[in-house]
Amino acid sequence: PWVLRLQHALYRNHGVVMVRSVRWPGAFAYAAEGGKSWGNLYVGNGLKASCRPFAPTPAPEIQKEADDITELVDPPAKHEKLLRRGEELPDKDSEAGDEPEEEGEEGDDEDA
């Protein structure tokens, strides 16, 4: 199946017949000067025309809202410094390091 169109029909000597393919979109042919000059051209994607319209595949379903993230308490600066040095963290039930030392216990005896 082809579609014919006459260009420049006003002047017979300069008329050009354009032919376009319906089956292969992008295929064209022409004839001019009473058939002395002719040619063809194809500029397409190599797919036959179909009566079905283009329908892309449907998009996937939208994901649900993410669950809330449980926030953790930041470790104290003293523990971060120990970890950066590669040292072990003190145990929670050990007495070393977590409680500040009280100053002045021995000095109270001197004032009395």
Backbone as CSV, one residue per row, in Angstrom:
resi,resn,N_x,N_y,N_z,CA_x,CA_y,CA_z,C_x,C_y,C_z
1,PRO,0.830,-1.190,0.000,0.000,0.000,0.000,0.875,1.254,0.000
2,TRP,0.589,2.092,-0.929,1.343,3.326,-1.106,0.374,4.493,-1.206
3,VAL,0.835,5.655,-0.846,0.050,6.884,-0.974,0.782,7.761,-1.987
4,LEU,0.063,8.182,-3.019,0.633,9.020,-4.070,0.222,10.461,-3.877
5,ARG,1.145,11.381,-4.178,0.814,12.804,-4.115,1.571,13.517,-5.240
6,LEU,0.865,14.352,-5.941,1.464,15.121,-7.026,1.839,16.501,-6.515
7,GLN,3.101,16.839,-6.646,3.607,18.146,-6.228,3.803,18.998,-7.482
8,HIS,3.582,20.291,-7.367,3.772,21.242,-8.469,2.929,20.861,-9.688
9,ALA,1.671,20.585,-9.487,0.789,20.176,-10.579,0.476,21.332,-11.522
10,LEU,0.757,22.563,-11.112,0.447,23.725,-11.953,1.283,23.714,-13.230
11,TYR,2.537,23.307,-13.117,3.423,23.247,-14.282,3.724,21.790,-14.593
12,ARG,3.248,21.292,-15.707,3.413,19.880,-16.041,4.884,19.500,-16.189
13,ASN,5.681,20.391,-16.721,7.083,20.059,-16.959,7.879,19.959,-15.647
14,HIS,7.373,20.563,-14.595,8.096,20.576,-13.323,7.381,19.780,-12.237
15,GLY,6.425,18.978,-12.579,5.670,18.201,-11.595,6.509,17.060,-11.014
16,VAL,6.263,16.770,-9.762,6.956,15.686,-9.059,5.904,14.814,-8.401
17,VAL,6.018,13.500,-8.606,5.112,12.567,-7.954,5.849,12.005,-6.736
18,MET,5.256,12.183,-5.545,5.816,11.660,-4.301,5.009,10.416,-3.907
19,VAL,5.702,9.345,-3.546,5.068,8.095,-3.147,5.573,7.756,-1.748
20,ARG,4.613,7.474,-0.839,4.961,7.162,0.548,4.378,5.802,0.897
21,SER,5.179,4.959,1.549,4.719,3.633,1.934,3.896,3.724,3.214
22,VAL,2.792,3.010,3.221,1.959,2.943,4.425,2.439,1.806,5.325
23,ARG,2.938,0.740,4.730,3.377,-0.422,5.496,4.721,-0.169,6.179
24,TRP,5.638,0.526,5.516,6.963,0.796,6.058,7.112,2.296,6.263
25,PRO,6.796,2.813,7.440,6.916,4.256,7.669,8.358,4.712,7.454
26,GLY,8.516,5.773,6.706,9.840,6.301,6.412,10.323,5.963,5.019
27,ALA,9.572,5.143,4.254,9.962,4.797,2.885,9.274,5.763,1.925
28,PHE,10.079,6.423,1.093,9.569,7.404,0.134,10.209,7.131,-1.233
29,ALA,9.480,7.523,-2.278,10.018,7.472,-3.636,9.479,8.683,-4.385
30,TYR,10.193,9.074,-5.444,9.747,10.219,-6.235,10.071,9.960,-7.701
31,ALA,9.323,10.619,-8.549,9.581,10.591,-9.997,9.309,11.999,-10.515
32,ALA,10.187,12.489,-11.385,10.052,13.839,-11.928,10.468,13.834,-13.396
33,GLU,10.148,14.905,-14.063,10.499,15.112,-15.471,10.021,13.954,-16.334
34,GLY,8.785,13.533,-16.102,8.203,12.469,-16.918,8.879,11.126,-16.709
35,GLY,9.487,10.883,-15.563,10.131,9.610,-15.264,11.605,9.587,-15.599
36,LYS,12.143,10.697,-16.115,13.568,10.749,-16.429,14.412,10.840,-15.161
37,SER,13.864,11.431,-14.117,14.565,11.582,-12.847,13.728,10.921,-11.767
38,TRP,14.327,10.007,-11.032,13.594,9.327,-9.961,14.564,8.868,-8.885
39,GLY,14.006,8.486,-7.753,14.826,8.008,-6.654,13.952,7.536,-5.506
40,ASN,14.598,6.968,-4.505,13.866,6.536,-3.314,14.726,6.783,-2.089
41,LEU,14.058,6.783,-0.942,14.718,7.109,0.322,14.013,6.355,1.437
42,TYR,14.790,5.812,2.344,14.196,5.184,3.533,14.869,5.763,4.763
43,VAL,14.061,6.375,5.616,14.525,6.913,6.893,13.521,6.410,7.939
44,GLY,13.812,5.254,8.507,12.887,4.672,9.468,13.628,3.786,10.452
45,ASN,12.864,3.062,11.263,13.468,2.214,12.294,13.432,0.736,11.932
46,GLY,12.980,0.384,10.735,12.981,-1.005,10.297,11.825,-1.831,10.816
47,LEU,10.817,-1.192,11.368,9.646,-1.908,11.883,8.439,-1.612,11.007
48,LYS,7.687,-2.650,10.688,6.463,-2.455,9.920,5.454,-1.682,10.755
49,ALA,4.612,-0.948,10.048,3.524,-0.248,10.736,2.487,-1.277,11.166
50,SER,1.920,-1.076,12.325,0.879,-1.988,12.796,-0.360,-1.177,13.140
51,CYS,-1.482,-1.867,13.153,-2.721,-1.172,13.481,-2.869,-0.986,14.995
52,ARG,-2.028,-1.699,15.750,-2.091,-1.547,17.205,-1.342,-0.286,17.623
53,PRO,-1.936,0.502,18.480,-1.215,1.684,18.964,-0.110,1.274,19.936
54,PHE,0.875,2.111,20.032,1.980,1.835,20.951,1.485,1.962,22.388
55,ALA,1.716,0.952,23.190,1.301,0.966,24.595,2.452,0.419,25.431
56,PRO,3.166,1.281,26.134,4.266,0.794,26.962,3.741,-0.046,28.124
57,THR,4.621,-0.858,28.693,4.211,-1.677,29.831,3.886,-0.769,31.012
58,PRO,2.909,-1.134,31.818,2.563,-0.283,32.960,3.695,-0.217,33.982
59,ALA,3.767,0.889,34.657,4.801,1.091,35.675,4.522,0.201,36.882
60,PRO,5.554,-0.178,37.634,5.323,-0.988,38.840,4.572,-0.178,39.890
61,GLU,3.978,-0.905,40.834,3.224,-0.229,41.888,4.143,0.642,42.738
62,ILE,3.581,1.716,43.245,4.351,2.621,44.095,4.573,1.941,45.439
63,GLN,5.799,2.054,45.944,6.122,1.402,47.205,5.425,2.100,48.366
64,LYS,5.189,1.330,49.419,4.545,1.875,50.608,5.537,2.704,51.408
65,GLU,5.008,3.463,52.338,5.837,4.289,53.221,6.758,3.396,54.046
66,ALA,7.979,3.814,54.203,8.947,3.035,54.980,8.574,3.063,56.468
67,ASP,8.924,1.973,57.167,8.689,1.935,58.608,9.577,2.964,59.287
68,ASP,9.114,3.461,60.429,9.901,4.442,61.169,11.202,3.809,61.648
69,ILE,12.240,4.594,61.623,13.558,4.125,62.044,13.687,4.335,63.548
70,THR,14.188,3.320,64.237,14.399,3.430,65.675,15.704,4.191,65.897
71,GLU,15.620,5.259,66.647,16.811,6.060,66.906,17.537,5.522,68.129
72,LEU,18.862,5.566,68.073,19.684,5.109,69.174,20.316,6.313,69.852
73,VAL,20.611,6.154,71.124,21.256,7.218,71.888,22.731,7.246,71.505
74,ASP,23.269,8.432,71.261,24.686,8.566,70.921,25.545,8.209,72.122
75,PRO,26.662,7.540,71.884,27.554,7.219,72.996,28.240,8.491,73.497
76,PRO,28.629,8.503,74.764,29.319,9.692,75.278,30.662,9.889,74.566
77,ALA,31.160,11.105,74.622,32.405,11.458,73.935,33.583,10.635,74.445
78,LYS,33.561,10.311,75.737,34.658,9.543,76.330,34.737,8.154,75.690
79,HIS,33.572,7.534,75.435,33.561,6.215,74.813,34.012,6.303,73.355
80,GLU,33.631,7.367,72.650,34.063,7.531,71.254,35.578,7.649,71.164
81,LYS,36.179,8.404,72.093,37.633,8.562,72.086,38.318,7.220,72.321
82,LEU,37.783,6.430,73.223,38.361,5.113,73.488,38.278,4.211,72.254
83,LEU,37.138,4.241,71.584,36.974,3.412,70.399,37.900,3.853,69.271
84,ARG,38.105,5.150,69.113,39.013,5.639,68.067,40.455,5.230,68.337
85,ARG,40.825,5.153,69.600,42.179,4.722,69.967,42.332,3.205,69.861
86,GLY,41.218,2.494,69.775,41.267,1.044,69.706,41.240,0.389,71.060
87,GLU,40.870,1.126,72.094,40.837,0.573,73.442,39.469,-0.020,73.723
88,GLU,39.425,-0.867,74.735,38.179,-1.514,75.137,37.323,-0.535,75.933
89,LEU,36.010,-0.692,75.800,35.102,0.118,76.603,35.012,-0.471,77.999
90,PRO,34.898,0.367,79.015,34.757,-0.170,80.377,33.386,-0.838,80.539
91,ASP,33.339,-1.889,81.365,32.071,-2.563,81.640,31.180,-1.642,82.450
92,LYS,29.870,-1.799,82.273,28.934,-0.933,82.995,28.976,-1.180,84.501
93,ASP,29.232,-2.430,84.914,29.226,-2.715,86.346,30.601,-2.522,86.991
94,SER,31.615,-2.178,86.169,32.921,-1.918,86.770,32.956,-0.509,87.332
95,GLU,33.806,-0.295,88.321,33.876,1.013,88.966,34.899,1.918,88.300
96,ALA,35.682,1.399,87.397,36.767,2.180,86.813,36.258,3.060,85.684
97,GLY,36.452,4.335,85.828,36.289,5.270,84.736,34.950,5.950,84.595
98,ASP,33.818,5.360,84.943,32.536,5.997,84.665,32.210,7.121,85.638
99,GLU,32.560,6.966,86.906,32.194,7.980,87.899,33.363,8.947,88.102
100,PRO,33.084,10.225,88.207,34.177,11.179,88.437,34.732,10.997,89.852
101,GLU,36.048,11.184,89.943,36.689,11.036,91.260,36.361,12.243,92.122
102,GLU,36.109,11.984,93.387,35.802,13.082,94.303,37.105,13.627,94.874
103,GLU,37.284,14.910,94.740,38.506,15.539,95.258,38.216,16.121,96.632
104,GLY,39.207,16.146,97.393,39.086,16.811,98.687,38.736,15.890,99.828
105,GLU,38.652,14.558,99.616,38.339,13.689,100.725,39.477,13.679,101.751
106,GLU,40.718,13.650,101.247,41.853,13.640,102.176,42.087,15.029,102.729
107,GLY,41.707,16.033,101.989,41.933,17.402,102.445,41.014,17.812,103.558
108,ASP,39.870,17.132,103.757,38.934,17.480,104.822,39.542,17.206,106.185
109,ASP,40.436,16.210,106.284,41.038,15.882,107.574,41.978,16.984,108.033
110,GLU,42.623,17.673,107.103,43.577,18.706,107.473,42.892,19.923,108.085
111,ASP,41.657,20.219,107.637,40.957,21.406,108.144,40.460,21.198,109.549
112,ALA,40.281,20.014,110.024,39.717,19.770,111.323,40.647,19.967,112.445
